[in-house]
Amino acid sequence: MSYQSAFGMAAAAINGGAVPLVSVNEGQPQQTMATVLCCNCGVPIDGTSGLSMCYDCIKLSVDITEGIQRESSLNFCRNCERFLRPPNQWVSAQLESRELLALCLKRLKGLGKVRLVDASFIWTEPHSRRIKVKLTVQGEAFANTIIQQSFEVEYVVVATQCPDCAKSFTANTWRATVQIRQKVPHKRTFFYLEQLILKHNAHRDTISIQETKDGLDFFYSQKNHAAKMIDFLAAVSPIRSKKSEELISMDTHTSVRSYKFTYSVELVPICKDDLVCLPKKLARASGNIAQLTLCNRVGNAVHLLDPQTLETMDLQPATYWRQPFTTLATSLNLTEFVVLDIEVTGVEKGKMALADATVARSSDMGRNDNTYYVRTHLGGILHPGDTVLGYFLSNVNFNHELWDTLDQSKVPDVVLVKKSYPRKKKNKGRNWRLKRMAKEYNEMEDSGNSMSSKQRQIEQDRVERDYELFLQELEEDPELRSTINLYKQPNSQNPARQRLPKASKMEGIEGGEAHIDTGDHKMAGIESMDMDHTKDSEDEDAEDDDSDDDSYEGSLPEVGLNELLDEIDELTLEDGYHEE
C-alpha cells in the first residue's frame, strides 16, 4: 500500500466517509467498510455495529455490577464453628473452602442479573473477622455488547450462637436420653464401654453425659440420635432396652405434640472372669454343657467356657432375659494359687490347651501341705512356679438357688481363671494412656443419698481401684487391647516422668481436662504428675524399685509401640524441638 492510499484512508475516516480496504491479493476487487471515531477517545471503530464508543470506554463508563451488594455479613457460631445458611441451617465450612465460597455467593443479592465467570478469596487476617471475595462477571451493556468486569465483596463475620449450642448450655433442653445401667459391684464394664464409644465416635451427637452411681446417662436433642446410640450398644454389648415417652406440650389448634423420650438400657450382669452356674434346662439346650462355667469374653453375647472340657457356648441376651440369673462369684473373689506341677493333655482349642495342674494356695505356703489337683484351660501359658488366680470352691457354700442344683461330687475344688503377674507396690509408669469422655457427675442423686465425706472418699477409692484393674487387664490381654485405641504417653522416653500417681485428673475428649465434681472431692483417671510433687515418695521407694526391676520387666507383659497411636492434634512445635 502506497503512502498516498494510506493518507486517503485516514482523510476519509476523519470526514466520516467510506474507507476503501485494499485486499491482500492485488488481483481481487477492493472492499470498503464504514468506520467512525469513538466519541470519547477518538479511536476508529466499526461503524456498522451502531456504537459510538469503543469497548474500553464502554467498560469505563458503564457499570454492570450496579445493584450487586459490596458488603454483607455471615453468622458464625464460636462453639461448634459452623456458619448459618439461611433460613435456619448451620453448616461446617473451613476458611477459604469451596463450601464457604458457595455460602458467600448465595448471600449476595442481584448476582442473578449477570453471569458469574470467576470467584476467589482475597487473603485477610484471621482475627480481623473479615472475608473478602473477588468476583468476575459478564453482562450486556448495550444491545449485542457484552463486557466483563471484576469487583470485591467484603463479608463481616458476626459471632452468634446456634440453637443446638444454646440448648447444650441450658438445663433440661434435651429431647431424648439413654440411661445405661449394670447391677454389678464394679465399673470395669463401663470403662471398656467408654473406650468403645470413643473409638467409634458414637458420642458425637450427645448434648451432655452424666455419670451416676450404677451407669451413664447420654442426653440428645433429637430422638433419632438416641435410637442410633441404642443400635450401637446392641452391636457391642448384651443389652435389653425399654422406651418410654412423656408429653411436654400440645397445640390444640394444630394437634402438634412435643415429647421427651427415655431409653432405659440394662446390661447383662455377667462380666469377664465371672463364675457362672447355668440352669439345667439351659445347659442341656446348649449342647449339654456343664452347669459350672467361666465367662471367657463379653461381646454382643456372653461367651461361656467349661474349663474342664474346653466346650463353649454363646449366651444371647434374649435367651438370658427370658430366665435371668446372677453369677456365683466375681473377679473380686479370686484367690491366688501357686502352680507346683502341670501336665498338658494334648487337647487344644484355639489359644487354650487342656492340662492337669497341681496347685496350692499362696496363703498356705509354709503353713501346711494342702495341694489341689485340678484340670484347667490354661495349659499353654502356665509353668511350674507361676502364680495363678482362681476360685476356691472347697468347703464353700453359695447362697444361690442354682448352686443347690449342682451335683456336689462333680464340683472341682479349684477353678483356675487367669495367670497372675507379679507387680510392685508402687506401679511403674506406663508408656501408653487412654482417652476419657468428659462427664458430669449427677449431684442431685448424690445429695439425695446424703453421702458423707468419708463415704465419698471410699467411693472414689473404689473407682480408682476398678480403673487400675481395667488397665492391668488391658496389659495382660492382647485380644482385648485390639478392640480399643491406646495412645502414646507424652514424654514416655523420660523414665522419671513415667511414674503415675494413683489419683489424678480425668482427660477430656479433645485433649483437655474434665473434672467430675462430687462436692468434696473429684473423681479421677490416670495422668502423669510433676516431678516436684512426687520426688519425696520416689526417693523412699527407690531401693525397692531397683531391686524388683529385673523380675518385674521380665514377667509382666508389655504393650508394644506398634499398638499405640499418635495424637496428631496434640503435637506442637515444642514437642518436636525437645525430641530432637
KOLPABA-913161 format. One record per residue (C-alpha): chain; x, y, z; residue number from 0. Coordinates in steps of 0.1 Angstrom, whole numbers, padded with zeros to 4 digits. Example, Ala and Ser with C-alpha at 12.3 -4.5 7.8 and 13.67 -1.06 7.14 Angstrom:
% residues 2
  ch     c1     c2     c3    i
   A   0123  -0045   0078    0
   A   0137  -0011   0071    1
***
This chain:
% residues 580
  ch     c1     c2     c3    i
   A   0000   0000   0000    0
   A   0014   0034  -0010    1
   A   0018   0065   0011    2
   A  -0009   0082  -0008    3
   A  -0035   0055  -0003    4
   A  -0029   0054   0034    5
   A  -0033   0091   0036    6
   A  -0065   0089   0017    7
   A  -0080   0063   0041    8
   A  -0072   0085   0071    9
   A  -0088   0116   0055   10
   A  -0119   0096   0046   11
   A  -0122   0083   0082   12
   A  -0120   0119   0095   13
   A  -0147   0130   0071   14
   A  -0169   0101   0081   15
   A  -0169   0086   0046   16
   A  -0164   0051   0034   17
   A  -0129   0037   0036   18
   A  -0117   0015   0008   19
   A  -0099  -0016   0021   20
   A  -0071  -0030   0000   21
   A  -0071  -0068  -0002   22
   A  -0041  -0088   0004   23
   A  -0041  -0101  -0031   24
   A  -0037  -0072  -0056   25
   A  -0057  -0091  -0082   26
   A  -0090  -0092  -0063   27
   A  -0115  -0063  -0062   28
   A  -0113  -0038  -0033   29
   A  -0138  -0039  -0003   30
   A  -0150  -0009   0017   31
   A  -0161  -0007   0055   32
   A  -0177   0022   0072   33
   A  -0158   0034   0103   34
   A  -0165   0060   0129   35
   A  -0145   0076   0156   36
   A  -0151   0069   0194   37
   A  -0169   0099   0209   38
   A  -0148   0097   0240   39
   A  -0112   0089   0229   40
   A  -0113   0093   0191   41
   A  -0102   0057   0183   42
   A  -0116   0044   0149   43
   A  -0142   0018   0154   44
   A  -0165  -0002   0132   45
   A  -0195   0020   0122   46
   A  -0217  -0009   0112   47
   A  -0222  -0020   0149   48
   A  -0242   0011   0157   49
   A  -0219   0021   0186   50
   A  -0204   0055   0191   51
   A  -0180   0044   0218   52
   A  -0151   0019   0218   53
   A  -0150  -0012   0240   54
   A  -0125   0002   0265   55
   A  -0146   0034   0270   56
   A  -0177   0013   0275   57
   A  -0161  -0006   0303   58
   A  -0150   0026   0320   59
   A  -0183   0044   0316   60
   A  -0209   0015   0321   61
   A  -0211  -0004   0354   62
   A  -0228  -0038   0350   63
   A  -0223  -0046   0387   64
   A  -0247  -0019   0398   65
   A  -0273  -0033   0421   66
   A  -0250  -0061   0435   67
   A  -0241  -0059   0472   68
   A  -0205  -0049   0480   69
   A  -0209  -0056   0517   70
   A  -0226  -0084   0536   71
   A  -0224  -0105   0568   72
   A  -0220  -0141   0578   73
   A  -0233  -0156   0611   74
   A  -0207  -0178   0628   75
   A  -0211  -0200   0659   76
   A  -0180  -0199   0680   77
   A  -0188  -0231   0700   78
   A  -0194  -0255   0671   79
   A  -0176  -0234   0644   80
   A  -0205  -0235   0619   81
   A  -0219  -0209   0596   82
   A  -0256  -0201   0591   83
   A  -0271  -0210   0558   84
   A  -0304  -0191   0557   85
   A  -0331  -0196   0568   86
   A  -0321  -0220   0597   87
   A  -0294  -0244   0585   88
   A  -0260  -0244   0601   89
   A  -0232  -0260   0581   90
   A  -0195  -0266   0587   91
   A  -0170  -0249   0564   92
   A  -0133  -0242   0566   93
   A  -0118  -0209   0558   94
   A  -0112  -0204   0520   95
   A  -0130  -0236   0512   96
   A  -0155  -0243   0484   97
   A  -0183  -0247   0509   98
   A  -0176  -0212   0524   99
   A  -0173  -0197   0489  100
   A  -0207  -0211   0479  101
   A  -0222  -0198   0511  102
   A  -0208  -0163   0504  103
   A  -0222  -0162   0469  104
   A  -0257  -0173   0480  105
   A  -0258  -0143   0504  106
   A  -0253  -0117   0476  107
   A  -0284  -0100   0462  108
   A  -0285  -0090   0425  109
   A  -0260  -0116   0413  110
   A  -0286  -0133   0392  111
   A  -0287  -0104   0367  112
   A  -0251  -0111   0355  113
   A  -0231  -0142   0345  114
   A  -0205  -0152   0371  115
   A  -0172  -0161   0355  116
   A  -0148  -0165   0384  117
   A  -0147  -0161   0422  118
   A  -0118  -0163   0446  119
   A  -0108  -0154   0482  120
   A  -0086  -0124   0490  121
   A  -0063  -0131   0520  122
   A  -0072  -0113   0552  123
   A  -0060  -0116   0588  124
   A  -0078  -0145   0605  125
   A  -0085  -0124   0636  126
   A  -0100  -0095   0616  127
   A  -0134  -0111   0612  128
   A  -0134  -0100   0576  129
   A  -0138  -0122   0545  130
   A  -0131  -0107   0511  131
   A  -0141  -0123   0478  132
   A  -0131  -0112   0443  133
   A  -0158  -0118   0416  134
   A  -0155  -0116   0378  135
   A  -0189  -0112   0360  136
   A  -0201  -0107   0324  137
   A  -0231  -0087   0314  138
   A  -0247  -0069   0285  139
   A  -0240  -0031   0285  140
   A  -0258  -0023   0252  141
   A  -0275  -0044   0225  142
   A  -0251  -0071   0213  143
   A  -0224  -0057   0236  144
   A  -0211  -0079   0264  145
   A  -0184  -0067   0288  146
   A  -0165  -0083   0317  147
   A  -0158  -0066   0350  148
   A  -0142  -0075   0384  149
   A  -0151  -0062   0418  150
   A  -0146  -0071   0455  151
   A  -0172  -0080   0482  152
   A  -0164  -0078   0519  153
   A  -0182  -0100   0544  154
   A  -0183  -0093   0581  155
   A  -0183  -0124   0603  156
   A  -0208  -0119   0631  157
   A  -0204  -0142   0662  158
   A  -0237  -0157   0673  159
   A  -0248  -0189   0689  160
   A  -0267  -0216   0671  161
   A  -0298  -0232   0686  162
   A  -0280  -0265   0692  163
   A  -0253  -0249   0713  164
   A  -0278  -0227   0731  165
   A  -0296  -0259   0742  166
   A  -0264  -0275   0753  167
   A  -0258  -0246   0777  168
   A  -0293  -0247   0790  169
   A  -0307  -0272   0815  170
   A  -0335  -0296   0806  171
   A  -0335  -0289   0769  172
   A  -0329  -0325   0758  173
   A  -0355  -0344   0739  174
   A  -0341  -0379   0743  175
   A  -0319  -0397   0769  176
   A  -0303  -0431   0770  177
   A  -0298  -0444   0805  178
   A  -0272  -0473   0807  179
   A  -0272  -0494   0839  180
   A  -0255  -0526   0851  181
   A  -0261  -0540   0885  182
   A  -0225  -0552   0894  183
   A  -0202  -0541   0922  184
   A  -0175  -0527   0899  185
   A  -0173  -0504   0869  186
   A  -0148  -0522   0846  187
   A  -0176  -0528   0821  188
   A  -0183  -0491   0818  189
   A  -0146  -0484   0814  190
   A  -0144  -0508   0785  191
   A  -0177  -0495   0770  192
   A  -0164  -0459   0773  193
   A  -0133  -0469   0751  194
   A  -0155  -0485   0725  195
   A  -0177  -0454   0723  196
   A  -0146  -0432   0719  197
   A  -0131  -0454   0692  198
   A  -0162  -0454   0671  199
   A  -0171  -0418   0679  200
   A  -0206  -0428   0689  201
   A  -0209  -0399   0713  202
   A  -0206  -0371   0687  203
   A  -0244  -0362   0688  204
   A  -0247  -0360   0726  205
   A  -0256  -0328   0743  206
   A  -0241  -0339   0777  207
   A  -0230  -0370   0795  208
   A  -0237  -0376   0832  209
   A  -0222  -0402   0854  210
   A  -0244  -0419   0880  211
   A  -0238  -0445   0907  212
   A  -0246  -0475   0885  213
   A  -0240  -0462   0850  214
   A  -0241  -0434   0825  215
   A  -0268  -0410   0810  216
   A  -0265  -0397   0775  217
   A  -0287  -0367   0765  218
   A  -0296  -0359   0729  219
   A  -0315  -0331   0711  220
   A  -0332  -0355   0687  221
   A  -0349  -0388   0691  222
   A  -0331  -0404   0661  223
   A  -0297  -0397   0677  224
   A  -0307  -0417   0708  225
   A  -0320  -0445   0686  226
   A  -0287  -0446   0668  227
   A  -0269  -0450   0702  228
   A  -0292  -0479   0711  229
   A  -0282  -0497   0679  230
   A  -0245  -0492   0686  231
   A  -0249  -0505   0722  232
   A  -0268  -0536   0709  233
   A  -0239  -0543   0685  234
   A  -0211  -0543   0711  235
   A  -0228  -0553   0744  236
   A  -0255  -0578   0756  237
   A  -0284  -0554   0765  238
   A  -0321  -0550   0767  239
   A  -0338  -0517   0762  240
   A  -0372  -0502   0770  241
   A  -0386  -0469   0757  242
   A  -0409  -0445   0775  243
   A  -0422  -0411   0765  244
   A  -0436  -0381   0783  245
   A  -0459  -0354   0768  246
   A  -0444  -0320   0773  247
   A  -0468  -0297   0754  248
   A  -0496  -0299   0728  249
   A  -0511  -0273   0704  250
   A  -0549  -0278   0704  251
   A  -0553  -0260   0671  252
   A  -0528  -0280   0650  253
   A  -0526  -0311   0672  254
   A  -0488  -0308   0673  255
   A  -0473  -0326   0704  256
   A  -0439  -0324   0720  257
   A  -0425  -0354   0738  258
   A  -0394  -0364   0758  259
   A  -0382  -0399   0751  260
   A  -0362  -0420   0776  261
   A  -0345  -0452   0767  262
   A  -0336  -0475   0796  263
   A  -0307  -0498   0787  264
   A  -0297  -0526   0811  265
   A  -0265  -0547   0805  266
   A  -0264  -0583   0813  267
   A  -0248  -0585   0848  268
   A  -0222  -0610   0838  269
   A  -0186  -0598   0833  270
   A  -0154  -0613   0821  271
   A  -0138  -0639   0845  272
   A  -0171  -0644   0865  273
   A  -0181  -0678   0877  274
   A  -0215  -0687   0863  275
   A  -0239  -0715   0872  276
   A  -0263  -0722   0843  277
   A  -0298  -0736   0848  278
   A  -0301  -0772   0839  279
   A  -0326  -0767   0811  280
   A  -0304  -0740   0795  281
   A  -0273  -0761   0799  282
   A  -0289  -0791   0782  283
   A  -0303  -0769   0754  284
   A  -0268  -0755   0747  285
   A  -0251  -0788   0737  286
   A  -0253  -0804   0772  287
   A  -0226  -0782   0785  288
   A  -0216  -0783   0822  289
   A  -0236  -0761   0845  290
   A  -0205  -0746   0862  291
   A  -0188  -0723   0836  292
   A  -0165  -0693   0833  293
   A  -0173  -0661   0814  294
   A  -0145  -0660   0789  295
   A  -0154  -0629   0769  296
   A  -0183  -0604   0766  297
   A  -0193  -0590   0732  298
   A  -0229  -0587   0718  299
   A  -0233  -0620   0736  300
   A  -0218  -0636   0767  301
   A  -0192  -0663   0758  302
   A  -0191  -0690   0784  303
   A  -0164  -0717   0787  304
   A  -0162  -0751   0805  305
   A  -0126  -0751   0818  306
   A  -0126  -0789   0822  307
   A  -0136  -0798   0786  308
   A  -0130  -0766   0766  309
   A  -0166  -0766   0755  310
   A  -0180  -0731   0748  311
   A  -0215  -0715   0743  312
   A  -0228  -0681   0734  313
   A  -0255  -0668   0757  314
   A  -0276  -0645   0737  315
   A  -0293  -0615   0755  316
   A  -0328  -0626   0745  317
   A  -0321  -0661   0760  318
   A  -0308  -0646   0792  319
   A  -0336  -0621   0798  320
   A  -0362  -0648   0794  321
   A  -0348  -0665   0825  322
   A  -0323  -0642   0842  323
   A  -0299  -0654   0868  324
   A  -0269  -0639   0887  325
   A  -0233  -0651   0889  326
   A  -0219  -0672   0917  327
   A  -0187  -0652   0922  328
   A  -0170  -0622   0905  329
   A  -0133  -0613   0900  330
   A  -0133  -0596   0934  331
   A  -0134  -0631   0950  332
   A  -0104  -0645   0932  333
   A  -0077  -0664   0953  334
   A  -0041  -0666   0944  335
   A  -0026  -0700   0938  336
   A   0010  -0713   0931  337
   A   0015  -0739   0903  338
   A   0035  -0768   0917  339
   A   0033  -0791   0886  340
   A   0014  -0791   0853  341
   A   0009  -0817   0826  342
   A  -0006  -0809   0792  343
   A  -0031  -0835   0780  344
   A  -0028  -0826   0743  345
   A  -0064  -0813   0738  346
   A  -0063  -0778   0723  347
   A  -0089  -0753   0711  348
   A  -0076  -0721   0697  349
   A  -0052  -0705   0722  350
   A  -0065  -0727   0750  351
   A  -0049  -0760   0760  352
   A  -0063  -0785   0785  353
   A  -0039  -0795   0812  354
   A  -0038  -0812   0847  355
   A  -0022  -0790   0873  356
   A  -0013  -0793   0909  357
   A  -0017  -0760   0928  358
   A  -0016  -0747   0963  359
   A  -0029  -0715   0979  360
   A  -0003  -0688   0983  361
   A  -0015  -0682   1018  362
   A  -0009  -0719   1027  363
   A   0027  -0719   1015  364
   A   0049  -0726   1046  365
   A   0019  -0734   1068  366
   A   0006  -0767   1056  367
   A   0009  -0792   1027  368
   A  -0026  -0788   1012  369
   A  -0025  -0792   0975  370
   A  -0052  -0794   0949  371
   A  -0053  -0814   0916  372
   A  -0074  -0795   0890  373
   A  -0080  -0795   0853  374
   A  -0076  -0762   0836  375
   A  -0077  -0745   0802  376
   A  -0045  -0725   0809  377
   A  -0021  -0753   0799  378
   A  -0005  -0732   0772  379
   A   0007  -0704   0794  380
   A   0012  -0719   0829  381
   A   0045  -0733   0841  382
   A   0057  -0747   0875  383
   A   0063  -0718   0898  384
   A   0038  -0694   0882  385
   A   0011  -0677   0902  386
   A  -0025  -0680   0890  387
   A  -0058  -0666   0902  388
   A  -0088  -0689   0906  389
   A  -0120  -0696   0926  390
   A  -0115  -0717   0957  391
   A  -0146  -0739   0959  392
   A  -0135  -0764   0986  393
   A  -0159  -0764   1015  394
   A  -0177  -0733   1002  395
   A  -0214  -0728   1002  396
   A  -0230  -0701   0980  397
   A  -0264  -0686   0989  398
   A  -0277  -0692   0954  399
   A  -0306  -0713   0942  400
   A  -0287  -0727   0912  401
   A  -0258  -0738   0934  402
   A  -0281  -0762   0951  403
   A  -0290  -0779   0918  404
   A  -0254  -0789   0912  405
   A  -0240  -0824   0918  406
   A  -0216  -0815   0946  407
   A  -0195  -0846   0939  408
   A  -0186  -0832   0904  409
   A  -0178  -0797   0916  410
   A  -0140  -0791   0915  411
   A  -0121  -0778   0945  412
   A  -0104  -0751   0924  413
   A  -0114  -0733   0892  414
   A  -0084  -0715   0877  415
   A  -0092  -0683   0858  416
   A  -0061  -0664   0846  417
   A  -0024  -0662   0851  418
   A  -0012  -0636   0877  419
   A   0018  -0614   0872  420
   A   0040  -0600   0900  421
   A   0036  -0563   0904  422
   A   0054  -0539   0926  423
   A   0036  -0520   0953  424
   A   0044  -0487   0936  425
   A   0034  -0492   0900  426
   A   0058  -0480   0873  427
   A   0047  -0455   0847  428
   A   0031  -0469   0815  429
   A   0042  -0458   0781  430
   A   0006  -0456   0770  431
   A  -0027  -0440   0781  432
   A  -0064  -0439   0773  433
   A  -0087  -0411   0764  434
   A  -0116  -0404   0787  435
   A  -0150  -0389   0780  436
   A  -0158  -0355   0796  437
   A  -0186  -0365   0820  438
   A  -0206  -0346   0846  439
   A  -0215  -0361   0880  440
   A  -0252  -0362   0890  441
   A  -0250  -0341   0921  442
   A  -0288  -0343   0927  443
   A  -0286  -0381   0931  444
   A  -0255  -0377   0953  445
   A  -0273  -0351   0975  446
   A  -0304  -0373   0977  447
   A  -0283  -0401   0992  448
   A  -0268  -0377   1017  449
   A  -0234  -0393   1015  450
   A  -0208  -0382   1040  451
   A  -0173  -0371   1030  452
   A  -0159  -0404   1042  453
   A  -0183  -0424   1021  454
   A  -0174  -0403   0991  455
   A  -0138  -0410   0997  456
   A  -0145  -0447   0998  457
   A  -0164  -0445   0966  458
   A  -0136  -0426   0949  459
   A  -0110  -0452   0960  460
   A  -0133  -0479   0947  461
   A  -0135  -0463   0913  462
   A  -0097  -0458   0911  463
   A  -0091  -0494   0921  464
   A  -0115  -0506   0894  465
   A  -0098  -0484   0868  466
   A  -0064  -0497   0877  467
   A  -0077  -0533   0874  468
   A  -0090  -0524   0840  469
   A  -0056  -0511   0829  470
   A  -0039  -0542   0842  471
   A  -0064  -0564   0823  472
   A  -0055  -0545   0791  473
   A  -0018  -0552   0797  474
   A  -0024  -0589   0801  475
   A  -0049  -0594   0773  476
   A  -0037  -0585   0737  477
   A  -0071  -0595   0723  478
   A  -0088  -0570   0745  479
   A  -0064  -0543   0735  480
   A  -0070  -0548   0698  481
   A  -0106  -0536   0702  482
   A  -0098  -0502   0716  483
   A  -0074  -0473   0709  484
   A  -0043  -0469   0730  485
   A  -0022  -0437   0727  486
   A   0014  -0429   0735  487
   A   0021  -0413   0768  488
   A   0037  -0378   0764  489
   A   0073  -0377   0775  490
   A   0073  -0415   0778  491
   A   0110  -0416   0768  492
   A   0118  -0399   0801  493
   A   0119  -0426   0829  494
   A   0114  -0400   0856  495
   A   0081  -0389   0841  496
   A   0067  -0424   0837  497
   A   0056  -0427   0872  498
   A   0018  -0423   0876  499
   A   0000  -0414   0908  500
   A  -0030  -0433   0920  501
   A  -0053  -0403   0918  502
   A  -0052  -0376   0892  503
   A  -0073  -0357   0867  504
   A  -0095  -0371   0840  505
   A  -0088  -0362   0804  506
   A  -0114  -0348   0781  507
   A  -0122  -0359   0746  508
   A  -0104  -0330   0728  509
   A  -0072  -0333   0748  510
   A  -0084  -0310   0776  511
   A  -0092  -0320   0812  512
   A  -0127  -0325   0827  513
   A  -0134  -0330   0864  514
   A  -0162  -0349   0879  515
   A  -0171  -0328   0908  516
   A  -0188  -0346   0936  517
   A  -0188  -0318   0962  518
   A  -0158  -0325   0984  519
   A  -0137  -0345   0960  520
   A  -0130  -0351   0923  521
   A  -0132  -0385   0907  522
   A  -0102  -0390   0885  523
   A  -0085  -0412   0860  524
   A  -0048  -0418   0854  525
   A  -0024  -0390   0844  526
   A   0012  -0380   0849  527
   A   0022  -0358   0878  528
   A   0050  -0332   0881  529
   A   0084  -0345   0894  530
   A   0085  -0320   0923  531
   A   0053  -0333   0938  532
   A   0064  -0369   0937  533
   A   0101  -0365   0944  534
   A   0099  -0374   0981  535
   A   0078  -0405   0976  536
   A   0100  -0417   0948  537
   A   0131  -0414   0970  538
   A   0115  -0435   0997  539
   A   0108  -0464   0972  540
   A   0140  -0461   0951  541
   A   0156  -0491   0967  542
   A   0126  -0513   0962  543
   A   0122  -0502   0926  544
   A   0158  -0511   0918  545
   A   0156  -0545   0934  546
   A   0125  -0555   0916  547
   A   0132  -0541   0881  548
   A   0146  -0573   0866  549
   A   0118  -0596   0878  550
   A   0091  -0571   0871  551
   A   0100  -0563   0835  552
   A   0108  -0599   0826  553
   A   0074  -0613   0837  554
   A   0049  -0586   0832  555
   A   0036  -0584   0796  556
   A   0043  -0551   0779  557
   A   0023  -0531   0753  558
   A   0043  -0528   0721  559
   A   0048  -0494   0704  560
   A   0032  -0508   0673  561
   A  -0001  -0510   0692  562
   A   0000  -0473   0702  563
   A  -0014  -0444   0683  564
   A  -0001  -0408   0680  565
   A  -0023  -0379   0688  566
   A  -0017  -0356   0659  567
   A  -0039  -0329   0674  568
   A  -0017  -0326   0705  569
   A   0016  -0324   0687  570
   A   0032  -0290   0688  571
   A   0065  -0274   0676  572
   A   0079  -0275   0711  573
   A   0074  -0313   0714  574
   A   0093  -0318   0682  575
   A   0121  -0295   0693  576
   A   0126  -0313   0726  577
   A   0126  -0347   0709  578
   A   0154  -0336   0687  579
***
